[in-house]
Amino acid sequence: MNYPEGKGTVNVCLAIREMRKESEMEGAVETYKEIGFSLAETIKRIAERFQLSESEASETVKLYW
């Protein structure tokens, strides 16, 4: 997650939600990989489960694959 440095403020609740979502995505990717799903199938499932575009899901899956 990227947050600007300086005088800006950070919504802590939003930051926590984002961290939880990222953690959930990482766990899901690891689980799908352990089960034996292909990279393409994992991207499809992550896109559906987390309501992401194929492009966003692809980037996410590749981070944790």
Phi and psi restraints in degrees (range 20) as a CNS / XPLOR table:
assign (resid 1 and name C) (resid 2 and name N)
       (resid 2 and name CA) (resid 2 and name C) 1.0 -115.4 20.0 2
assign (resid 2 and name N) (resid 2 and name CA)
       (resid 2 and name C) (resid 3 and name N) 1.0 124.6 20.0 2
assign (resid 2 and name C) (resid 3 and name N)
       (resid 3 and name CA) (resid 3 and name C) 1.0 -125.3 20.0 2
assign (resid 3 and name N) (resid 3 and name CA)
       (resid 3 and name C) (resid 4 and name N) 1.0 137.1 20.0 2
assign (resid 3 and name C) (resid 4 and name N)
       (resid 4 and name CA) (resid 4 and name C) 1.0 -65.7 20.0 2
assign (resid 4 and name N) (resid 4 and name CA)
       (resid 4 and name C) (resid 5 and name N) 1.0 143.1 20.0 2
assign (resid 4 and name C) (resid 5 and name N)
       (resid 5 and name CA) (resid 5 and name C) 1.0 -88.2 20.0 2
assign (resid 5 and name N) (resid 5 and name CA)
       (resid 5 and name C) (resid 6 and name N) 1.0 156.3 20.0 2
assign (resid 5 and name C) (resid 6 and name N)
       (resid 6 and name CA) (resid 6 and name C) 1.0 116.7 20.0 2
assign (resid 6 and name N) (resid 6 and name CA)
       (resid 6 and name C) (resid 7 and name N) 1.0 -144.1 20.0 2
assign (resid 6 and name C) (resid 7 and name N)
       (resid 7 and name CA) (resid 7 and name C) 1.0 -83.7 20.0 2
assign (resid 7 and name N) (resid 7 and name CA)
       (resid 7 and name C) (resid 8 and name N) 1.0 -4.7 20.0 2
assign (resid 7 and name C) (resid 8 and name N)
       (resid 8 and name CA) (resid 8 and name C) 1.0 -66.3 20.0 2
assign (resid 8 and name N) (resid 8 and name CA)
       (resid 8 and name C) (resid 9 and name N) 1.0 161.4 20.0 2
assign (resid 8 and name C) (resid 9 and name N)
       (resid 9 and name CA) (resid 9 and name C) 1.0 -108.0 20.0 2
assign (resid 9 and name N) (resid 9 and name CA)
       (resid 9 and name C) (resid 10 and name N) 1.0 156.3 20.0 2
assign (resid 9 and name C) (resid 10 and name N)
       (resid 10 and name CA) (resid 10 and name C) 1.0 -120.2 20.0 2
assign (resid 10 and name N) (resid 10 and name CA)
       (resid 10 and name C) (resid 11 and name N) 1.0 130.3 20.0 2
assign (resid 10 and name C) (resid 11 and name N)
       (resid 11 and name CA) (resid 11 and name C) 1.0 -77.5 20.0 2
assign (resid 11 and name N) (resid 11 and name CA)
       (resid 11 and name C) (resid 12 and name N) 1.0 106.1 20.0 2
assign (resid 11 and name C) (resid 12 and name N)
       (resid 12 and name CA) (resid 12 and name C) 1.0 -63.0 20.0 2
assign (resid 12 and name N) (resid 12 and name CA)
       (resid 12 and name C) (resid 13 and name N) 1.0 -40.1 20.0 2
assign (resid 12 and name C) (resid 13 and name N)
       (resid 13 and name CA) (resid 13 and name C) 1.0 -61.4 20.0 2
assign (resid 13 and name N) (resid 13 and name CA)
       (resid 13 and name C) (resid 14 and name N) 1.0 -44.1 20.0 2
assign (resid 13 and name C) (resid 14 and name N)
       (resid 14 and name CA) (resid 14 and name C) 1.0 -64.1 20.0 2
assign (resid 14 and name N) (resid 14 and name CA)
       (resid 14 and name C) (resid 15 and name N) 1.0 -42.2 20.0 2
assign (resid 14 and name C) (resid 15 and name N)
       (resid 15 and name CA) (resid 15 and name C) 1.0 -61.8 20.0 2
assign (resid 15 and name N) (resid 15 and name CA)
       (resid 15 and name C) (resid 16 and name N) 1.0 -42.1 20.0 2
assign (resid 15 and name C) (resid 16 and name N)
       (resid 16 and name CA) (resid 16 and name C) 1.0 -65.3 20.0 2
assign (resid 16 and name N) (resid 16 and name CA)
       (resid 16 and name C) (resid 17 and name N) 1.0 -42.7 20.0 2
assign (resid 16 and name C) (resid 17 and name N)
       (resid 17 and name CA) (resid 17 and name C) 1.0 -60.2 20.0 2
assign (resid 17 and name N) (resid 17 and name CA)
       (resid 17 and name C) (resid 18 and name N) 1.0 -42.2 20.0 2
assign (resid 17 and name C) (resid 18 and name N)
       (resid 18 and name CA) (resid 18 and name C) 1.0 -64.6 20.0 2
assign (resid 18 and name N) (resid 18 and name CA)
       (resid 18 and name C) (resid 19 and name N) 1.0 -41.2 20.0 2
assign (resid 18 and name C) (resid 19 and name N)
       (resid 19 and name CA) (resid 19 and name C) 1.0 -64.9 20.0 2
assign (resid 19 and name N) (resid 19 and name CA)
       (resid 19 and name C) (resid 20 and name N) 1.0 -40.4 20.0 2
assign (resid 19 and name C) (resid 20 and name N)
       (resid 20 and name CA) (resid 20 and name C) 1.0 -64.1 20.0 2
assign (resid 20 and name N) (resid 20 and name CA)
       (resid 20 and name C) (resid 21 and name N) 1.0 -42.8 20.0 2
assign (resid 20 and name C) (resid 21 and name N)
       (resid 21 and name CA) (resid 21 and name C) 1.0 -63.3 20.0 2
assign (resid 21 and name N) (resid 21 and name CA)
       (resid 21 and name C) (resid 22 and name N) 1.0 -43.7 20.0 2
assign (resid 21 and name C) (resid 22 and name N)
       (resid 22 and name CA) (resid 22 and name C) 1.0 -61.9 20.0 2
assign (resid 22 and name N) (resid 22 and name CA)
       (resid 22 and name C) (resid 23 and name N) 1.0 -40.8 20.0 2
assign (resid 22 and name C) (resid 23 and name N)
       (resid 23 and name CA) (resid 23 and name C) 1.0 -64.4 20.0 2
assign (resid 23 and name N) (resid 23 and name CA)
       (resid 23 and name C) (resid 24 and name N) 1.0 -42.1 20.0 2
assign (resid 23 and name C) (resid 24 and name N)
       (resid 24 and name CA) (resid 24 and name C) 1.0 -63.3 20.0 2
assign (resid 24 and name N) (resid 24 and name CA)
       (resid 24 and name C) (resid 25 and name N) 1.0 -41.6 20.0 2
assign (resid 24 and name C) (resid 25 and name N)
       (resid 25 and name CA) (resid 25 and name C) 1.0 -64.4 20.0 2
assign (resid 25 and name N) (resid 25 and name CA)
       (resid 25 and name C) (resid 26 and name N) 1.0 -43.6 20.0 2
assign (resid 25 and name C) (resid 26 and name N)
       (resid 26 and name CA) (resid 26 and name C) 1.0 -59.7 20.0 2
assign (resid 26 and name N) (resid 26 and name CA)
       (resid 26 and name C) (resid 27 and name N) 1.0 -46.1 20.0 2
assign (resid 26 and name C) (resid 27 and name N)
       (resid 27 and name CA) (resid 27 and name C) 1.0 -62.1 20.0 2
assign (resid 27 and name N) (resid 27 and name CA)
       (resid 27 and name C) (resid 28 and name N) 1.0 -40.6 20.0 2
assign (resid 27 and name C) (resid 28 and name N)
       (resid 28 and name CA) (resid 28 and name C) 1.0 -65.1 20.0 2
assign (resid 28 and name N) (resid 28 and name CA)
       (resid 28 and name C) (resid 29 and name N) 1.0 -43.6 20.0 2
assign (resid 28 and name C) (resid 29 and name N)
       (resid 29 and name CA) (resid 29 and name C) 1.0 -61.1 20.0 2
assign (resid 29 and name N) (resid 29 and name CA)
       (resid 29 and name C) (resid 30 and name N) 1.0 -46.6 20.0 2
assign (resid 29 and name C) (resid 30 and name N)
       (resid 30 and name CA) (resid 30 and name C) 1.0 -61.0 20.0 2
assign (resid 30 and name N) (resid 30 and name CA)
       (resid 30 and name C) (resid 31 and name N) 1.0 -40.9 20.0 2
assign (resid 30 and name C) (resid 31 and name N)
       (resid 31 and name CA) (resid 31 and name C) 1.0 -65.1 20.0 2
assign (resid 31 and name N) (resid 31 and name CA)
       (resid 31 and name C) (resid 32 and name N) 1.0 -47.1 20.0 2
assign (resid 31 and name C) (resid 32 and name N)
       (resid 32 and name CA) (resid 32 and name C) 1.0 -60.8 20.0 2
assign (resid 32 and name N) (resid 32 and name CA)
       (resid 32 and name C) (resid 33 and name N) 1.0 -38.8 20.0 2
assign (resid 32 and name C) (resid 33 and name N)
       (resid 33 and name CA) (resid 33 and name C) 1.0 -66.1 20.0 2
assign (resid 33 and name N) (resid 33 and name CA)
       (resid 33 and name C) (resid 34 and name N) 1.0 -44.3 20.0 2
assign (resid 33 and name C) (resid 34 and name N)
       (resid 34 and name CA) (resid 34 and name C) 1.0 -63.5 20.0 2
assign (resid 34 and name N) (resid 34 and name CA)
       (resid 34 and name C) (resid 35 and name N) 1.0 -36.3 20.0 2
assign (resid 34 and name C) (resid 35 and name N)
       (resid 35 and name CA) (resid 35 and name C) 1.0 -68.2 20.0 2
assign (resid 35 and name N) (resid 35 and name CA)
       (resid 35 and name C) (resid 36 and name N) 1.0 -27.8 20.0 2
assign (resid 35 and name C) (resid 36 and name N)
       (resid 36 and name CA) (resid 36 and name C) 1.0 111.1 20.0 2
assign (resid 36 and name N) (resid 36 and name CA)
       (resid 36 and name C) (resid 37 and name N) 1.0 12.1 20.0 2
assign (resid 36 and name C) (resid 37 and name N)
       (resid 37 and name CA) (resid 37 and name C) 1.0 -67.4 20.0 2
assign (resid 37 and name N) (resid 37 and name CA)
       (resid 37 and name C) (resid 38 and name N) 1.0 148.3 20.0 2
assign (resid 37 and name C) (resid 38 and name N)
       (resid 38 and name CA) (resid 38 and name C) 1.0 -72.3 20.0 2
assign (resid 38 and name N) (resid 38 and name CA)
       (resid 38 and name C) (resid 39 and name N) 1.0 166.4 20.0 2
assign (resid 38 and name C) (resid 39 and name N)
       (resid 39 and name CA) (resid 39 and name C) 1.0 -59.0 20.0 2
assign (resid 39 and name N) (resid 39 and name CA)
       (resid 39 and name C) (resid 40 and name N) 1.0 -45.3 20.0 2
assign (resid 39 and name C) (resid 40 and name N)
       (resid 40 and name CA) (resid 40 and name C) 1.0 -62.8 20.0 2
assign (resid 40 and name N) (resid 40 and name CA)
       (resid 40 and name C) (resid 41 and name N) 1.0 -43.1 20.0 2
assign (resid 40 and name C) (resid 41 and name N)
       (resid 41 and name CA) (resid 41 and name C) 1.0 -66.6 20.0 2
assign (resid 41 and name N) (resid 41 and name CA)
       (resid 41 and name C) (resid 42 and name N) 1.0 -37.9 20.0 2
assign (resid 41 and name C) (resid 42 and name N)
       (resid 42 and name CA) (resid 42 and name C) 1.0 -64.7 20.0 2
assign (resid 42 and name N) (resid 42 and name CA)
       (resid 42 and name C) (resid 43 and name N) 1.0 -43.1 20.0 2
assign (resid 42 and name C) (resid 43 and name N)
       (resid 43 and name CA) (resid 43 and name C) 1.0 -59.2 20.0 2
assign (resid 43 and name N) (resid 43 and name CA)
       (resid 43 and name C) (resid 44 and name N) 1.0 -44.9 20.0 2
assign (resid 43 and name C) (resid 44 and name N)
       (resid 44 and name CA) (resid 44 and name C) 1.0 -61.0 20.0 2
assign (resid 44 and name N) (resid 44 and name CA)
       (resid 44 and name C) (resid 45 and name N) 1.0 -45.7 20.0 2
assign (resid 44 and name C) (resid 45 and name N)
       (resid 45 and name CA) (resid 45 and name C) 1.0 -67.5 20.0 2
assign (resid 45 and name N) (resid 45 and name CA)
       (resid 45 and name C) (resid 46 and name N) 1.0 -39.4 20.0 2
assign (resid 45 and name C) (resid 46 and name N)
       (resid 46 and name CA) (resid 46 and name C) 1.0 -65.9 20.0 2
assign (resid 46 and name N) (resid 46 and name CA)
       (resid 46 and name C) (resid 47 and name N) 1.0 -40.7 20.0 2
assign (resid 46 and name C) (resid 47 and name N)
       (resid 47 and name CA) (resid 47 and name C) 1.0 -59.6 20.0 2
assign (resid 47 and name N) (resid 47 and name CA)
       (resid 47 and name C) (resid 48 and name N) 1.0 -44.4 20.0 2
assign (resid 47 and name C) (resid 48 and name N)
       (resid 48 and name CA) (resid 48 and name C) 1.0 -69.3 20.0 2
assign (resid 48 and name N) (resid 48 and name CA)
       (resid 48 and name C) (resid 49 and name N) 1.0 -46.8 20.0 2
assign (resid 48 and name C) (resid 49 and name N)
       (resid 49 and name CA) (resid 49 and name C) 1.0 -65.6 20.0 2
assign (resid 49 and name N) (resid 49 and name CA)
       (resid 49 and name C) (resid 50 and name N) 1.0 -37.8 20.0 2
assign (resid 49 and name C) (resid 50 and name N)
       (resid 50 and name CA) (resid 50 and name C) 1.0 -109.0 20.0 2
assign (resid 50 and name N) (resid 50 and name CA)
       (resid 50 and name C) (resid 51 and name N) 1.0 11.9 20.0 2
assign (resid 50 and name C) (resid 51 and name N)
       (resid 51 and name CA) (resid 51 and name C) 1.0 52.4 20.0 2
assign (resid 51 and name N) (resid 51 and name CA)
       (resid 51 and name C) (resid 52 and name N) 1.0 54.3 20.0 2
assign (resid 51 and name C) (resid 52 and name N)
       (resid 52 and name CA) (resid 52 and name C) 1.0 -111.8 20.0 2
assign (resid 52 and name N) (resid 52 and name CA)
       (resid 52 and name C) (resid 53 and name N) 1.0 158.9 20.0 2
assign (resid 52 and name C) (resid 53 and name N)
       (resid 53 and name CA) (resid 53 and name C) 1.0 -71.9 20.0 2
assign (resid 53 and name N) (resid 53 and name CA)
       (resid 53 and name C) (resid 54 and name N) 1.0 162.6 20.0 2
assign (resid 53 and name C) (resid 54 and name N)
       (resid 54 and name CA) (resid 54 and name C) 1.0 -57.7 20.0 2
assign (resid 54 and name N) (resid 54 and name CA)
       (resid 54 and name C) (resid 55 and name N) 1.0 -39.1 20.0 2
assign (resid 54 and name C) (resid 55 and name N)
       (resid 55 and name CA) (resid 55 and name C) 1.0 -64.7 20.0 2
assign (resid 55 and name N) (resid 55 and name CA)
       (resid 55 and name C) (resid 56 and name N) 1.0 -46.6 20.0 2
assign (resid 55 and name C) (resid 56 and name N)
       (resid 56 and name CA) (resid 56 and name C) 1.0 -63.1 20.0 2
assign (resid 56 and name N) (resid 56 and name CA)
       (resid 56 and name C) (resid 57 and name N) 1.0 -43.2 20.0 2
assign (resid 56 and name C) (resid 57 and name N)
       (resid 57 and name CA) (resid 57 and name C) 1.0 -63.9 20.0 2
assign (resid 57 and name N) (resid 57 and name CA)
       (resid 57 and name C) (resid 58 and name N) 1.0 -40.3 20.0 2
assign (resid 57 and name C) (resid 58 and name N)
       (resid 58 and name CA) (resid 58 and name C) 1.0 -60.7 20.0 2
assign (resid 58 and name N) (resid 58 and name CA)
       (resid 58 and name C) (resid 59 and name N) 1.0 -45.6 20.0 2
assign (resid 58 and name C) (resid 59 and name N)
       (resid 59 and name CA) (resid 59 and name C) 1.0 -61.5 20.0 2
assign (resid 59 and name N) (resid 59 and name CA)
       (resid 59 and name C) (resid 60 and name N) 1.0 -44.0 20.0 2
assign (resid 59 and name C) (resid 60 and name N)
       (resid 60 and name CA) (resid 60 and name C) 1.0 -64.0 20.0 2
assign (resid 60 and name N) (resid 60 and name CA)
       (resid 60 and name C) (resid 61 and name N) 1.0 -48.6 20.0 2
assign (resid 60 and name C) (resid 61 and name N)
       (resid 61 and name CA) (resid 61 and name C) 1.0 -61.8 20.0 2
assign (resid 61 and name N) (resid 61 and name CA)
       (resid 61 and name C) (resid 62 and name N) 1.0 -41.8 20.0 2
assign (resid 61 and name C) (resid 62 and name N)
       (resid 62 and name CA) (resid 62 and name C) 1.0 -65.2 20.0 2
assign (resid 62 and name N) (resid 62 and name CA)
       (resid 62 and name C) (resid 63 and name N) 1.0 -27.1 20.0 2
assign (resid 62 and name C) (resid 63 and name N)
       (resid 63 and name CA) (resid 63 and name C) 1.0 -65.6 20.0 2
assign (resid 63 and name N) (resid 63 and name CA)
       (resid 63 and name C) (resid 64 and name N) 1.0 -38.0 20.0 2
assign (resid 63 and name C) (resid 64 and name N)
       (resid 64 and name CA) (resid 64 and name C) 1.0 -105.7 20.0 2
assign (resid 64 and name N) (resid 64 and name CA)
       (resid 64 and name C) (resid 65 and name N) 1.0 -4.8 20.0 2
